[in-house]
Amino acid sequence: MATNRSRRLRKKLCVDEFQELGFELNLDFKEGLDDEAVDAFLEAFLTEAMDGNGLDYVGGDDFGLVCKATRGSVTEEQRAIVEAWLKARPELTRVEVSALLDAWHPEKPINPAV
């Protein structure tokens, strides 16, 4: 693919100066937790940790990607807030939060300017 792209195309592809960062989550629930408890946890997670910080979550109960709700990148501070919120939850036995990564092209390295 050509690397000499117009600004408009770079913006559409979310590359170069328009790169958007997010992070992955990997969660393990306590054994024996019923469906209602998992649903209540997910509702609280989406309301408090995601909506409360201007973030969105894409994924399932135990694995997914967190990105900004509007155009832009998740900050390191937002990542730390979500990680702390998850680690304080009694429903979880393990929480893995990845470093920030390119939300659209995870195989690409993060631009130093982002």
Summary of the structure (lengths in Angstrom):
residues: 114
radius of gyration: 16.0
end to end distance: 22.3
largest distance: 54.3
contacts: 296
relative contact order: 0.26
helix: 36%
strand: 25%
